[in-house]
Amino acid sequence: MESEHQDLSAKKWVLVTGANSGIGEATVNQLAEGGWNVLAGVRREDKLDHFSGSPYADSITTFKLDVTDDRDIERIKQFVSFELAAELYAVVHNAGIFDLGPVVDKQKDRVSQVFDTNVFSIISLTRALLPSLKKLKGRVVLISSDGGLLNFASNTLYCMTKHAVEALGEGLAEELRHDGVSVSIIQPGNIATPIFEKAIEARKDEDTSSTTETEEYLSDNEAFMRSRGPHVVAEAVTRALTDEYPQLRYTVMELHEMRNLIAHNIDKLVAMNQSNDEPINPEEFTMIISYNLLQESEVFSALTKQFDGWWSKDKRRTKR
Ligand SMILES: NC(=O)c1ccc[n+]([C@@H]2O[C@H](COP(=O)([O-])OP(=O)(O)OC[C@H]3O[C@@H](n4cnc5c(N)ncnc54)[C@H](OP(=O)(O)O)[C@@H]3O)[C@@H](O)[C@H]2O)c1
C-alpha cells in the first residue's frame, strides 16, 4: 500500500551532500521549491555560490562540506547545533563518486577515496547530526544504486561501495528506529548526470594497458546520457522525506533495469539454494516468492486473516 503524503516539509531544514551537480542539485532545487530550508553541502569552495542564481536561492544555504574531511564534518555539526539550534530534520547522503575499470588496477589510495566518499562518510556525518535528527524524530536518506544489488564487471569497486551502502542503510534503520529516526535507501538505475564523465577522467590518471577498454566506456557514456534525468531521483527523495510512513527502499529504475535486477538476484538465490548441503525444495522456494509478491494484494490479506498464523512471522524475515 502506498503511504499517504503529509505536509511535513513546512520550513523544515534538510542537508543534502554533493549538492552542486546531478542528483544532488536536482534534489536541492526540488526541496527548496517544495518549501524546505535546504543546507546544500558542496565539496569545493569555488562552488559556494552555485545556487545564487536559483529561483529558490532564499531557501538554500550553501555550505562547504567535503564529506571525507573530518574538519568539515565538525563544522557542519557546530553549525547545526548552534546556528540551527539542532533543528535539522533530515540528511540526504548523496555525495558519491563512480569508478570504472578492472578492480585489480585500483591502487590503495583510489580504493580508500571511493570507500571514504561513498560509504564511510555516511557513518561519520550521520553520527555528527544525530542529536538533531533524534530530537526532531527526523529522517536519513542514503543514495544507493542498482550496483548495490548487482555487480557490473566494469565498475566492481563502485558496486562494492554500493553493496556496503545497502547493508549500512538496513543497519542504520534498525539502530535508529527506536529513536524515531527513519532511514530510507534510494536505488536509482542509470541517470544522466556528469558522474560517468568524471570517472572516465579519473581513469586517465591510472596505469591502464587497454585503450579499447576506455573507448568502450566512452561509448557506454553515450547510452548513459540517454537515461532519465536526475529529477526522477529527486522525486523519490522527496517521497522518502514526506511520506507519512517512509519505506526502507525507493527504487528508481527503468523496466529493463528492474528485469535485469530481479532475474539476476533470483538466479543467484536459486544457485545458492542448489549448492547448499540442505536445499529447500522447489515448491517451498516458489511459495516464498509467491508469498512476498502477493503480500500486498487484497485477496492475500483476506486469506491470511482467515488462516491467521499458518505462516507465522517468526518463520520468515519481516518484509520491508
Ligand atoms: N548517475 C547515476 O546513474 C547514478 C545511479 C545510481 C546512483 N547514483 C548515486 O547518486 C549520487 C549522486 O550522483 P550523480 O549521478 O548526481 O553524480 P554527480 O553529478 O557527479 O554528483 C556527485 C556529487 O557528489 C560530490 N562529491 C564527490 N566527492 C565528494 C566529497 N568528497 N565530498 C562532498 N561531495 C562530494 C560531487 O562534487 P564535485 O562536483 O565537486 O566532484 C557532486 O556534487 C551518488 O551517490 C551516485 O553514486 C548515481
Ligand as a Chemical Component Dictionary entry (heavy atoms), coordinates in Angstrom:
data_LIG
# 
_chem_comp.id                   LIG 
_chem_comp.type                 NON-POLYMER 
_chem_comp.pdbx_formal_charge   0 
_chem_comp.three_letter_code    LIG 
# 
loop_
_chem_comp_atom.comp_id 
_chem_comp_atom.atom_id 
_chem_comp_atom.alt_atom_id 
_chem_comp_atom.type_symbol 
_chem_comp_atom.charge 
_chem_comp_atom.model_Cartn_x 
_chem_comp_atom.model_Cartn_y 
_chem_comp_atom.model_Cartn_z 
_chem_comp_atom.pdbx_ordinal 
LIG N1  N1  N 0  24.003 8.970  -12.108 1  
LIG C1  C1  C 0  23.659 7.695  -11.919 2  
LIG O1  O1  O 0  23.419 6.930  -12.869 3  
LIG C2  C2  C 0  23.552 7.150  -10.532 4  
LIG C3  C3  C 0  22.921 5.906  -10.372 5  
LIG C4  C4  C 0  22.809 5.363  -9.097  6  
LIG C5  C5  C 0  23.298 6.056  -8.023  7  
LIG N2  N2  N 1  23.894 7.274  -8.184  8  
LIG C6  C6  C 0  24.399 7.944  -6.995  9  
LIG O2  O2  O 0  23.826 9.235  -6.904  10 
LIG C7  C7  C 0  24.707 10.099 -6.182  11 
LIG C8  C8  C 0  24.893 11.386 -6.962  12 
LIG O3  O3  O 0  25.500 11.078 -8.186  13 
LIG P1  P1  P 0  25.279 11.923 -9.519  14 
LIG O4  O4  O 0  24.981 10.965 -10.580 15 
LIG O5  O5  O -1 24.394 13.062 -9.282  16 
LIG O6  O6  O 0  26.802 12.392 -9.777  17 
LIG P2  P2  P 0  27.477 13.828 -9.899  18 
LIG O7  O7  O 0  26.688 14.689 -10.809 19 
LIG O8  O8  O 0  28.899 13.585 -10.209 20 
LIG O9  O9  O 0  27.333 14.391 -8.423  21 
LIG C9  C9  C 0  28.083 13.861 -7.365  22 
LIG C10 C10 C 0  28.222 14.928 -6.310  23 
LIG O10 O10 O 0  28.986 14.404 -5.224  24 
LIG C11 C11 C 0  30.003 15.341 -4.932  25 
LIG N3  N3  N 0  31.145 14.770 -4.247  26 
LIG C12 C12 C 0  32.099 13.914 -4.704  27 
LIG N4  N4  N 0  33.017 13.687 -3.760  28 
LIG C13 C13 C 0  32.641 14.425 -2.684  29 
LIG C14 C14 C 0  33.183 14.641 -1.397  30 
LIG N5  N5  N 0  34.331 14.052 -1.002  31 
LIG N6  N6  N 0  32.549 15.475 -0.557  32 
LIG C15 C15 C 0  31.408 16.086 -0.927  33 
LIG N7  N7  N 0  30.842 15.942 -2.130  34 
LIG C16 C16 C 0  31.461 15.121 -2.996  35 
LIG C17 C17 C 0  30.375 15.945 -6.276  36 
LIG O11 O11 O 0  31.114 17.138 -6.093  37 
LIG P3  P3  P 0  32.142 17.623 -7.250  38 
LIG O12 O12 O 0  31.275 18.000 -8.418  39 
LIG O13 O13 O 0  32.845 18.768 -6.630  40 
LIG O14 O14 O 0  33.033 16.474 -7.531  41 
LIG C18 C18 C 0  28.979 16.155 -6.834  42 
LIG O15 O15 O 0  28.410 17.300 -6.304  43 
LIG C19 C19 C 0  25.991 9.310  -5.976  44 
LIG O16 O16 O 0  25.982 8.759  -4.672  45 
LIG C20 C20 C 0  25.895 8.205  -7.004  46 
LIG O17 O17 O 0  26.619 7.071  -6.649  47 
LIG C21 C21 C 0  24.037 7.838  -9.433  48 
# 
loop_
_chem_comp_bond.comp_id 
_chem_comp_bond.atom_id_1 
_chem_comp_bond.atom_id_2 
_chem_comp_bond.value_order 
_chem_comp_bond.pdbx_ordinal 
LIG N1  C1  SING 1  
LIG C1  O1  DOUB 2  
LIG C1  C2  SING 3  
LIG C2  C3  SING 4  
LIG C2  C21 DOUB 5  
LIG C3  C4  DOUB 6  
LIG C4  C5  SING 7  
LIG C5  N2  DOUB 8  
LIG N2  C6  SING 9  
LIG N2  C21 SING 10 
LIG C6  O2  SING 11 
LIG C6  C20 SING 12 
LIG O2  C7  SING 13 
LIG C7  C8  SING 14 
LIG C7  C19 SING 15 
LIG C8  O3  SING 16 
LIG O3  P1  SING 17 
LIG P1  O4  DOUB 18 
LIG P1  O5  SING 19 
LIG P1  O6  SING 20 
LIG O6  P2  SING 21 
LIG P2  O7  DOUB 22 
LIG P2  O8  SING 23 
LIG P2  O9  SING 24 
LIG O9  C9  SING 25 
LIG C9  C10 SING 26 
LIG C10 O10 SING 27 
LIG C10 C18 SING 28 
LIG O10 C11 SING 29 
LIG C11 N3  SING 30 
LIG C11 C17 SING 31 
LIG N3  C12 SING 32 
LIG N3  C16 SING 33 
LIG C12 N4  DOUB 34 
LIG N4  C13 SING 35 
LIG C13 C14 SING 36 
LIG C13 C16 DOUB 37 
LIG C14 N5  SING 38 
LIG C14 N6  DOUB 39 
LIG N6  C15 SING 40 
LIG C15 N7  DOUB 41 
LIG N7  C16 SING 42 
LIG C17 O11 SING 43 
LIG C17 C18 SING 44 
LIG O11 P3  SING 45 
LIG P3  O12 DOUB 46 
LIG P3  O13 SING 47 
LIG P3  O14 SING 48 
LIG C18 O15 SING 49 
LIG C19 O16 SING 50 
LIG C19 C20 SING 51 
LIG C20 O17 SING 52 
# 
